[in-house]
Amino acid sequence: MSIRAVLLSVISVLTLATASGCPLAAMKQQNDATQAYIAQGQANAIAAQANAHTDKFVVADHAWLCPTAQGALVGKCEGGTEVAKNRVVTVIGEAPKDGVWPASLWDRKGEHKLFVAAGSLNELPDTAALDGFADDVARRFPDAKRIPLGAINFADLIEQPAAYHGRYLVVRQPSGGMTNKDFGGGVFKFTIPIPVTTGSRWLALAQFEIKNTTLVGDFENGGRSYQCGPKYCDDFVIVAELTSRTIDRVDERGTVHRLPVFAIRELGDRYGTYRPQ
């Protein structure tokens, strides 16, 4: 074979190798990019989990948010913030370390990273006190003292309020049904449907009011709120007296409904119990 033939053969082989190598290189480059994207996604997920903010309930008598983990374990610290039982604390991350959660506290200056003892927190609040209050109300207000909601017509509450003088409405309901919350003038007002002999939710809606500046101030300052979700829903217990007043409210279709107004004499929730002030 001549030198010219050999050179042509070598050039042909190199050409084929180069041509076949281009798609392989592109595939490798694409695979490397995919792997890098997956790795970055995993790193981002780990970082997000490490910084995840989750609400927990204080189930001890109180908890302290402290600048140091040691202070949180001691249960009192200089420059810390005390949080009462059944209030919410926002923790950071997936799990506590050495019995302490990193915690987040927001104020006008922004977010503060603190620590809180893990043993003082739980995913659900302690409702033993609310259950006890409900049992106490049931003993103090037997059927003979109650408005027999299941046996009366809703219109009677509006048209004949005097007929129920000396009787009380006693209900325990989830906060998910609470609407039209208002806090003007130190009075906490809201509406809930009550179980009378009517079919429509609107026709069974009543307004409740309690004048209590401590309660209202707590709501307005962001110190309390009601939660209702798949894992937990706040209940509240009310003992209320029917007044002779009514209020008109407009539904989503523009229809005006006249609602009876109840004055709350006692209210209990996971935060405590309240009476008019």
Buried (B, 14 or more C-beta within 10 A) or exposed (E): EEEEEEEEEEEEEEEEEEEEEEEEEEEEEEEEEEEEEEEEEEEEEEEEEEEEEEEBBBBBEEBBBBBBBEBBBEBEBEEBBEBBBBBBBBBBBEEBEEEBBBBBBEEEEEEBEBBBBBBBBBEEBBBEBBBEBBEBBBEEBEEEEBBEBEEBEBEBBBEEBEEBEEBBBBBBBEBBBBEEEEBEEBBBBBBBBBEBEBEEEBBBBBBBBBBBBEBBEBBEEEEBEBBEEEEBBBBBBBBBBBEEBBBEBEEEEEEEEEBBBBBBBBBBBBBBBBEBE
